[in-house]
Amino acid sequence: QVQLVESGGGLVQAWGSLRLSCAASTIISRINAMGWYRQAPGKQRELVAASTRGGSTNYADAVKGRFTISSDNANNMLYLEMNNLNPEEAGLYYCGQRALDIWGQGTQVTVSS
């Protein structure tokens, strides 16, 4: 069973930056379309960014140019660099793979205005 542990969340001022990390218990490069998802209170979990085994990436339109997903396959780590955060992007950020229903416990991101 795959275990994912997110870290790096916290409180940041609007237009600030955060880097989220996800440690996986398995060889992360074997899981296609690993990604970062955000869930705000009362809303559904939505895709923020994902990467494929082939190296391509996919971003939600609202974060293109500001967020960057990357991985360290040697250490089974997935990262999300977030710049110019706005208050609407606060929420619980999950590392996971939706189709396989694999999720971490999430890390909270709070953006103050």
N, C-alpha and C positions, 0 to 999 in steps of 0.2 A: 504494500500500500504506500502510495506516494505521500510524503509529508512536506508541506510548504510552510515556511515561517517568514513572515514579512517584518520589516523594521524600517525605521527612518522617518516615520510620521511625526507630526508635532504641530506646534503653533507657529505660523509665519504671517508676517504682514503682507497685505496686498502688494502684488508685483514682486514678491520675494521668491526664493527658490528652495526646493527640497529635493533630496535624492532618496528614493525608496529602494530597499533591497529585499530580495526574496531568496532564501536558502532552501534548496530542494534536497530531499533525501535520496534522489535517484539521478541518473544521468539525464540532465535536463535537455540535452540536445536530441534525445530520443523522443521527446514529446513535441509533436508538431503544434504550432499555433499557441504556444504559451503566451500569456498576456497579463496585462494589468486592467483591472476593472474598478469602477467607482460606484458606490452606493450611497446616495444621500438619504436622509431621513424621509420615509414615506414614498420613496421612489424605487424603481427597479434598478438592479445592478446593470451597469452599462459598460461597454468596452471603451477603454481609453487608448490602449495601444497593444499590439500583438506582434510577435515575430515568428517566422516559420523556420523549419530546419534548413531550408534553402537559403536563409539569410534575408529574405524580404521582410519588410515591416508594413504595418497597417495602423493608421492613427484615426481617431475620431476627428472630424473636420475642425472642431473648436480648438484642438490642441496642436494641430499641425504647425510646425515651426517653433513651438515652445517646449514641447515634451520630446524626450528621446528615450526609446527603449533599447537596452543592450543586454548582452549576456556574457558571462565568463564560464564557458563550458567546462573548462578544466576544474573549476571549483563548484560547478552546479549552482551558479548564481544568476539571478535575473535582476536587472535594475530599471528604474524609471527616473530619469532626470526631468524635473519639472521647473520651468522658469516662468517668470511673469504670472504667477498664480493670481487668480481673482477669487473673491469670496464665493462665487457660485461653484467653484471647483472643490469646495470642502466636502468631506465625506469619509467613508470608510473605504480604503483602497485595498483591494484583494489581488493577490497573485494567483493565477489559476488557468485552467483549461476548461472552458464551458462545456464542450461536447462530451468530455470525459467526466464532468462533474467533479473536478479536482480543485480544491480551494485551500488557501491558508486561512488563518484566523482574522486577517485584516490588520491594517495599521491606520490609525485615525489621522486625518489631515484637517487642520483648522486654519482658515485664512481670515485674518481680521481686516476689516476695512478701515 
